[in-house]
Amino acid sequence: MFGKLLLLIVVIAALFVGWRWYSRIAAIGQDRLNARKAPRPTAQPRSPAGVGRNADPTAEDMEKCPECGAYVAPRSAVSCGRAACPYG
């Protein structure tokens, strides 16, 4: 009689642990499914500290600075520090 009662307790405990495991796996699967369906945030273009934060994010051609030779975007260029820099 004691053996049957012990076996019943073991079976009930195994069912309980199995149910918890199954529920956890199902929740993880549901989270992954929801993550796939959620829209992904788009990358925002980075700008130098404070320059062009409200600017239009479209591409623009780079131009070579006649003074220092660096390629810069003309609309958002900053001075290179030289006296004859046209972007100063």
N, CA, C and O atoms as CSV, one atom per row, in Angstrom:
chain,resi,resn,atom,element,x,y,z
A,1,MET,N,N,0.823,-1.193,0.000
A,1,MET,CA,C,0.000,0.000,0.000
A,1,MET,C,C,0.867,1.257,0.000
A,1,MET,O,O,0.591,2.212,-0.727
A,2,PHE,N,N,1.934,1.249,0.834
A,2,PHE,CA,C,2.816,2.402,0.917
A,2,PHE,C,C,3.544,2.628,-0.418
A,2,PHE,O,O,3.798,3.773,-0.791
A,3,GLY,N,N,3.872,1.576,-1.121
A,3,GLY,CA,C,4.552,1.667,-2.412
A,3,GLY,C,C,3.671,2.319,-3.466
A,3,GLY,O,O,4.143,3.121,-4.272
A,4,LYS,N,N,2.376,1.967,-3.456
A,4,LYS,CA,C,1.449,2.558,-4.430
A,4,LYS,C,C,1.265,4.050,-4.169
A,4,LYS,O,O,1.199,4.851,-5.103
A,5,LEU,N,N,1.182,4.413,-2.897
A,5,LEU,CA,C,1.024,5.825,-2.536
A,5,LEU,C,C,2.267,6.618,-2.937
A,5,LEU,O,O,2.154,7.728,-3.456
A,6,LEU,N,N,3.445,6.056,-2.701
A,6,LEU,CA,C,4.694,6.705,-3.085
A,6,LEU,C,C,4.785,6.844,-4.607
A,6,LEU,O,O,5.224,7.884,-5.098
A,7,LEU,N,N,4.391,5.844,-5.344
A,7,LEU,CA,C,4.398,5.897,-6.805
A,7,LEU,C,C,3.428,6.972,-7.302
A,7,LEU,O,O,3.749,7.699,-8.242
A,8,LEU,N,N,2.259,7.082,-6.692
A,8,LEU,CA,C,1.280,8.109,-7.072
A,8,LEU,C,C,1.857,9.505,-6.836
A,8,LEU,O,O,1.669,10.391,-7.670
A,9,ILE,N,N,2.546,9.718,-5.732
A,9,ILE,CA,C,3.149,11.028,-5.434
A,9,ILE,C,C,4.246,11.347,-6.452
A,9,ILE,O,O,4.351,12.483,-6.915
A,10,VAL,N,N,5.057,10.355,-6.797
A,10,VAL,CA,C,6.121,10.558,-7.776
A,10,VAL,C,C,5.534,10.902,-9.138
A,10,VAL,O,O,6.046,11.792,-9.817
A,11,VAL,N,N,4.468,10.214,-9.553
A,11,VAL,CA,C,3.834,10.489,-10.850
A,11,VAL,C,C,3.234,11.888,-10.862
A,11,VAL,O,O,3.377,12.611,-11.848
A,12,ILE,N,N,2.568,12.280,-9.788
A,12,ILE,CA,C,1.974,13.627,-9.720
A,12,ILE,C,C,3.071,14.687,-9.748
A,12,ILE,O,O,2.929,15.700,-10.434
A,13,ALA,N,N,4.155,14.472,-9.020
A,13,ALA,CA,C,5.270,15.429,-9.024
A,13,ALA,C,C,5.889,15.522,-10.416
A,13,ALA,O,O,6.217,16.616,-10.876
A,14,ALA,N,N,6.051,14.383,-11.089
A,14,ALA,CA,C,6.622,14.389,-12.441
A,14,ALA,C,C,5.708,15.136,-13.411
A,14,ALA,O,O,6.192,15.885,-14.260
A,15,LEU,N,N,4.406,14.942,-13.298
A,15,LEU,CA,C,3.465,15.673,-14.151
A,15,LEU,C,C,3.530,17.175,-13.882
A,15,LEU,O,O,3.475,17.976,-14.815
A,16,PHE,N,N,3.646,17.558,-12.613
A,16,PHE,CA,C,3.718,18.969,-12.252
A,16,PHE,C,C,4.986,19.606,-12.830
A,16,PHE,O,O,4.932,20.680,-13.429
A,17,VAL,N,N,6.118,18.935,-12.646
A,17,VAL,CA,C,7.385,19.465,-13.169
A,17,VAL,C,C,7.345,19.501,-14.696
A,17,VAL,O,O,7.822,20.466,-15.292
A,18,GLY,N,N,6.802,18.497,-15.330
A,18,GLY,CA,C,6.683,18.474,-16.786
A,18,GLY,C,C,5.791,19.587,-17.310
A,18,GLY,O,O,6.092,20.206,-18.331
A,19,TRP,N,N,4.693,19.837,-16.609
A,19,TRP,CA,C,3.785,20.911,-17.019
A,19,TRP,C,C,4.466,22.277,-16.906
A,19,TRP,O,O,4.311,23.120,-17.790
A,20,ARG,N,N,5.219,22.500,-15.826
A,20,ARG,CA,C,5.934,23.768,-15.669
A,20,ARG,C,C,6.975,23.933,-16.771
A,20,ARG,O,O,7.124,25.023,-17.324
A,21,TRP,N,N,7.693,22.863,-17.093
A,21,TRP,CA,C,8.699,22.917,-18.144
A,21,TRP,C,C,8.050,23.217,-19.498
A,21,TRP,O,O,8.542,24.052,-20.257
A,22,TYR,N,N,6.948,22.534,-19.793
A,22,TYR,CA,C,6.240,22.746,-21.053
A,22,TYR,C,C,5.719,24.193,-21.148
A,22,TYR,O,O,5.818,24.814,-22.206
A,23,SER,N,N,5.178,24.719,-20.073
A,23,SER,CA,C,4.668,26.099,-20.075
A,23,SER,C,C,5.797,27.099,-20.311
A,23,SER,O,O,5.627,28.083,-21.031
A,24,ARG,N,N,6.943,26.837,-19.701
A,24,ARG,CA,C,8.073,27.754,-19.876
A,24,ARG,C,C,8.569,27.734,-21.317
A,24,ARG,O,O,8.844,28.788,-21.890
A,25,ILE,N,N,8.685,26.551,-21.906
A,25,ILE,CA,C,9.124,26.441,-23.298
A,25,ILE,C,C,8.126,27.132,-24.228
A,25,ILE,O,O,8.530,27.811,-25.172
A,26,ALA,N,N,6.842,26.967,-23.973
A,26,ALA,CA,C,5.817,27.611,-24.798
A,26,ALA,C,C,5.890,29.130,-24.678
A,26,ALA,O,O,5.715,29.834,-25.672
A,27,ALA,N,N,6.145,29.644,-23.475
A,27,ALA,CA,C,6.251,31.092,-23.282
A,27,ALA,C,C,7.464,31.655,-24.017
A,27,ALA,O,O,7.384,32.725,-24.620
A,28,ILE,N,N,8.581,30.943,-23.969
A,28,ILE,CA,C,9.774,31.395,-24.684
A,28,ILE,C,C,9.514,31.402,-26.194
A,28,ILE,O,O,9.917,32.334,-26.890
A,29,GLY,N,N,8.851,30.378,-26.689
A,29,GLY,CA,C,8.513,30.332,-28.112
A,29,GLY,C,C,7.590,31.461,-28.515
A,29,GLY,O,O,7.743,32.041,-29.590
A,30,GLN,N,N,6.633,31.777,-27.661
A,30,GLN,CA,C,5.707,32.876,-27.946
A,30,GLN,C,C,6.443,34.213,-27.947
A,30,GLN,O,O,6.164,35.072,-28.784
A,31,ASP,N,N,7.383,34.397,-27.014
A,31,ASP,CA,C,8.168,35.633,-26.985
A,31,ASP,C,C,8.993,35.789,-28.254
A,31,ASP,O,O,9.089,36.885,-28.805
A,32,ARG,N,N,9.587,34.697,-28.717
A,32,ARG,CA,C,10.368,34.764,-29.952
A,32,ARG,C,C,9.485,35.070,-31.154
A,32,ARG,O,O,9.884,35.817,-32.048
A,33,LEU,N,N,8.298,34.499,-31.177
A,33,LEU,CA,C,7.381,34.758,-32.271
A,33,LEU,C,C,6.946,36.220,-32.266
A,33,LEU,O,O,6.868,36.848,-33.322
A,34,ASN,N,N,6.664,36.762,-31.092
A,34,ASN,CA,C,6.273,38.169,-30.989
A,34,ASN,C,C,7.429,39.083,-31.370
A,34,ASN,O,O,7.213,40.142,-31.960
A,35,ALA,N,N,8.646,38.685,-31.042
A,35,ALA,CA,C,9.811,39.505,-31.392
A,35,ALA,C,C,10.001,39.545,-32.905
A,35,ALA,O,O,10.422,40.566,-33.447
A,36,ARG,N,N,9.697,38.456,-33.586
A,36,ARG,CA,C,9.829,38.449,-35.049
A,36,ARG,C,C,8.783,39.339,-35.706
A,36,ARG,O,O,9.059,39.985,-36.717
A,37,LYS,N,N,7.591,39.374,-35.136
A,37,LYS,CA,C,6.509,40.157,-35.733
A,37,LYS,C,C,6.632,41.637,-35.428
A,37,LYS,O,O,6.099,42.462,-36.171
A,38,ALA,N,N,7.324,41.997,-34.349
A,38,ALA,CA,C,7.441,43.405,-33.955
A,38,ALA,C,C,8.316,44.147,-34.962
A,38,ALA,O,O,9.316,43.610,-35.437
A,39,PRO,N,N,7.936,45.380,-35.284
A,39,PRO,CA,C,8.769,46.144,-36.213
A,39,PRO,C,C,10.099,46.485,-35.560
A,39,PRO,O,O,10.161,46.834,-34.382
A,40,ARG,N,N,11.154,46.375,-36.347
A,40,ARG,CA,C,12.488,46.668,-35.828
A,40,ARG,C,C,12.757,48.159,-35.978
A,40,ARG,O,O,12.372,48.766,-36.977
A,41,PRO,N,N,13.414,48.746,-34.991
A,41,PRO,CA,C,13.739,50.168,-35.119
A,41,PRO,C,C,14.780,50.370,-36.202
A,41,PRO,O,O,15.696,49.565,-36.373
A,42,THR,N,N,14.619,51.458,-36.924
A,42,THR,CA,C,15.570,51.758,-37.983
A,42,THR,C,C,16.739,52.533,-37.399
A,42,THR,O,O,16.581,53.275,-36.430
A,43,ALA,N,N,17.880,52.361,-37.979
A,43,ALA,CA,C,19.076,53.050,-37.503
A,43,ALA,C,C,18.993,54.524,-37.885
A,43,ALA,O,O,18.694,54.864,-39.029
A,44,GLN,N,N,19.258,55.378,-36.928
A,44,GLN,CA,C,19.262,56.810,-37.183
A,44,GLN,C,C,20.664,57.217,-37.617
A,44,GLN,O,O,21.650,56.753,-37.045
A,45,PRO,N,N,20.759,58.084,-38.629
A,45,PRO,CA,C,22.089,58.526,-39.046
A,45,PRO,C,C,22.747,59.331,-37.933
A,45,PRO,O,O,22.104,60.160,-37.288
A,46,ARG,N,N,24.013,59.083,-37.717
A,46,ARG,CA,C,24.734,59.799,-36.670
A,46,ARG,C,C,25.344,61.057,-37.262
A,46,ARG,O,O,25.824,61.064,-38.395
A,47,SER,N,N,25.316,62.104,-36.482
A,47,SER,CA,C,25.905,63.349,-36.931
A,47,SER,C,C,26.929,63.802,-35.902
A,47,SER,O,O,26.837,63.430,-34.732
A,48,PRO,N,N,27.905,64.602,-36.325
A,48,PRO,CA,C,28.883,65.118,-35.367
A,48,PRO,C,C,28.173,65.944,-34.302
A,48,PRO,O,O,27.072,66.442,-34.539
A,49,ALA,N,N,28.769,66.089,-33.173
A,49,ALA,CA,C,28.173,66.736,-31.999
A,49,ALA,C,C,27.407,68.009,-32.343
A,49,ALA,O,O,28.001,69.075,-32.502
A,50,GLY,N,N,26.116,67.895,-32.453
A,50,GLY,CA,C,25.247,69.040,-32.638
A,50,GLY,C,C,25.131,69.543,-34.061
A,50,GLY,O,O,24.324,70.436,-34.316
A,51,VAL,N,N,25.887,69.020,-34.986
A,51,VAL,CA,C,25.864,69.526,-36.356
A,51,VAL,C,C,24.811,68.773,-37.155
A,51,VAL,O,O,24.848,67.545,-37.230
A,52,GLY,N,N,23.886,69.491,-37.742
A,52,GLY,CA,C,22.917,68.905,-38.649
A,52,GLY,C,C,21.913,67.963,-38.022
A,52,GLY,O,O,21.451,67.041,-38.695
A,53,ARG,N,N,21.562,68.149,-36.788
A,53,ARG,CA,C,20.598,67.251,-36.144
A,53,ARG,C,C,19.204,67.377,-36.759
A,53,ARG,O,O,18.446,66.408,-36.779
A,54,ASN,N,N,18.870,68.545,-37.251
A,54,ASN,CA,C,17.564,68.748,-37.869
A,54,ASN,C,C,17.655,68.719,-39.392
A,54,ASN,O,O,16.694,69.064,-40.080
A,55,ALA,N,N,18.787,68.317,-39.909
A,55,ALA,CA,C,18.999,68.313,-41.352
A,55,ALA,C,C,18.250,67.160,-41.999
A,55,ALA,O,O,17.885,66.183,-41.344
A,56,ASP,N,N,18.034,67.295,-43.282
A,56,ASP,CA,C,17.402,66.248,-44.071
A,56,ASP,C,C,18.355,65.054,-44.161
A,56,ASP,O,O,19.520,65.243,-44.511
A,57,PRO,N,N,17.901,63.826,-43.857
A,57,PRO,CA,C,18.815,62.685,-43.809
A,57,PRO,C,C,19.173,62.095,-45.177
A,57,PRO,O,O,19.670,60.971,-45.244
A,58,THR,N,N,18.932,62.822,-46.255
A,58,THR,CA,C,19.267,62.289,-47.575
A,58,THR,C,C,20.771,62.384,-47.807
A,58,THR,O,O,21.463,63.162,-47.150
A,59,ALA,N,N,21.265,61.592,-48.741
A,59,ALA,CA,C,22.693,61.566,-49.039
A,59,ALA,C,C,23.097,62.807,-49.816
A,59,ALA,O,O,22.307,63.377,-50.568
A,60,GLU,N,N,24.328,63.208,-49.620
A,60,GLU,CA,C,24.840,64.332,-50.394
A,60,GLU,C,C,26.276,64.029,-50.791
A,60,GLU,O,O,26.989,63.316,-50.084
A,61,ASP,N,N,26.694,64.577,-51.932
A,61,ASP,CA,C,28.026,64.324,-52.454
A,61,ASP,C,C,29.086,65.011,-51.595
A,61,ASP,O,O,28.875,66.099,-51.059
A,62,MET,N,N,30.225,64.343,-51.483
A,62,MET,CA,C,31.344,64.902,-50.734
A,62,MET,C,C,32.199,65.734,-51.693
A,62,MET,O,O,32.316,65.427,-52.879
A,63,GLU,N,N,32.784,66.784,-51.148
A,63,GLU,CA,C,33.665,67.642,-51.928
A,63,GLU,C,C,35.004,67.749,-51.213
A,63,GLU,O,O,35.076,67.743,-49.984
A,64,LYS,N,N,36.050,67.845,-52.005
A,64,LYS,CA,C,37.383,67.954,-51.427
A,64,LYS,C,C,37.639,69.404,-51.027
A,64,LYS,O,O,37.446,70.323,-51.824
A,65,CYS,N,N,38.071,69.596,-49.793
A,65,CYS,CA,C,38.391,70.942,-49.300
A,65,CYS,C,C,39.671,71.410,-50.000
A,65,CYS,O,O,40.685,70.712,-49.959
A,66,PRO,N,N,39.633,72.576,-50.638
A,66,PRO,CA,C,40.826,73.044,-51.359
A,66,PRO,C,C,41.979,73.392,-50.418
A,66,PRO,O,O,43.132,73.432,-50.849
A,67,GLU,N,N,41.692,73.637,-49.169
A,67,GLU,CA,C,42.753,74.036,-48.230
A,67,GLU,C,C,43.457,72.841,-47.599
A,67,GLU,O,O,44.685,72.756,-47.624
A,68,CYS,N,N,42.676,71.911,-47.030
A,68,CYS,CA,C,43.309,70.803,-46.292
A,68,CYS,C,C,43.246,69.468,-47.033
A,68,CYS,O,O,43.950,68.530,-46.658
A,69,GLY,N,N,42.418,69.361,-48.080
A,69,GLY,CA,C,42.353,68.138,-48.867
A,69,GLY,C,C,41.401,67.085,-48.324
A,69,GLY,O,O,41.267,66.020,-48.928
A,70,ALA,N,N,40.735,67.347,-47.204
A,70,ALA,CA,C,39.785,66.387,-46.635
A,70,ALA,C,C,38.468,66.457,-47.397
A,70,ALA,O,O,38.071,67.522,-47.870
A,71,TYR,N,N,37.798,65.319,-47.513
A,71,TYR,CA,C,36.489,65.298,-48.167
A,71,TYR,C,C,35.409,65.594,-47.129
A,71,TYR,O,O,35.361,64.960,-46.076
A,72,VAL,N,N,34.540,66.563,-47.433
A,72,VAL,CA,C,33.503,66.992,-46.504
A,72,VAL,C,C,32.178,67.129,-47.242
A,72,VAL,O,O,32.155,67.324,-48.457
A,73,ALA,N,N,31.082,67.027,-46.509
A,73,ALA,CA,C,29.760,67.296,-47.064
A,73,ALA,C,C,29.552,68.806,-46.988
A,73,ALA,O,O,29.596,69.367,-45.893
A,74,PRO,N,N,29.330,69.474,-48.103
A,74,PRO,CA,C,29.311,70.944,-48.107
A,74,PRO,C,C,28.252,71.575,-47.201
A,74,PRO,O,O,28.507,72.622,-46.605
A,75,ARG,N,N,27.073,70.964,-47.083
A,75,ARG,CA,C,26.018,71.586,-46.275
A,75,ARG,C,C,26.273,71.470,-44.776
A,75,ARG,O,O,25.803,72.306,-44.005
A,76,SER,N,N,27.008,70.448,-44.354
A,76,SER,CA,C,27.215,70.261,-42.921
A,76,SER,C,C,28.686,70.313,-42.540
A,76,SER,O,O,29.062,69.817,-41.478
A,77,ALA,N,N,29.529,70.905,-43.386
A,77,ALA,CA,C,30.962,70.965,-43.125
A,77,ALA,C,C,31.272,72.001,-42.059
A,77,ALA,O,O,30.587,73.017,-41.939
A,78,VAL,N,N,32.308,71.730,-41.294
A,78,VAL,CA,C,32.794,72.673,-40.286
A,78,VAL,C,C,34.230,73.034,-40.637
A,78,VAL,O,O,34.896,72.319,-41.386
A,79,SER,N,N,34.682,74.106,-40.112
A,79,SER,CA,C,36.016,74.596,-40.423
A,79,SER,C,C,37.081,73.634,-39.918
A,79,SER,O,O,36.947,73.036,-38.850
A,80,CYS,N,N,38.144,73.498,-40.709
A,80,CYS,CA,C,39.257,72.638,-40.306
A,80,CYS,C,C,40.236,73.393,-39.420
A,80,CYS,O,O,41.177,72.800,-38.892
A,81,GLY,N,N,40.026,74.693,-39.250
A,81,GLY,CA,C,40.882,75.481,-38.376
A,81,GLY,C,C,41.936,76.280,-39.110
A,81,GLY,O,O,42.646,77.084,-38.506
A,82,ARG,N,N,42.041,76.067,-40.388
A,82,ARG,CA,C,43.023,76.823,-41.161
A,82,ARG,C,C,42.431,78.166,-41.586
A,82,ARG,O,O,41.214,78.299,-41.712
A,83,ALA,N,N,43.280,79.143,-41.804
A,83,ALA,CA,C,42.809,80.508,-42.084
A,83,ALA,C,C,42.029,80.612,-43.390
A,83,ALA,O,O,41.079,81.390,-43.469
A,84,ALA,N,N,42.403,79.850,-44.414
A,84,ALA,CA,C,41.754,79.972,-45.715
A,84,ALA,C,C,40.672,78.934,-45.931
A,84,ALA,O,O,40.254,78.731,-47.070
A,85,CYS,N,N,40.210,78.282,-44.911
A,85,CYS,CA,C,39.191,77.229,-45.057
A,85,CYS,C,C,37.876,77.846,-45.533
A,85,CYS,O,O,37.376,78.776,-44.901
A,86,PRO,N,N,37.304,77.347,-46.635
A,86,PRO,CA,C,36.069,77.934,-47.151
A,86,PRO,C,C,34.829,77.537,-46.330
A,86,PRO,O,O,33.753,78.099,-46.535
A,87,TYR,N,N,34.969,76.585,-45.414
A,87,TYR,CA,C,33.811,76.124,-44.638
A,87,TYR,C,C,33.787,76.738,-43.243
A,87,TYR,O,O,33.024,76.284,-42.390
A,88,GLY,N,N,34.586,77.736,-42.997
A,88,GLY,CA,C,34.668,78.327,-41.661
A,88,GLY,C,C,33.664,79.369,-41.349
A,88,GLY,O,O,33.664,79.916,-40.246
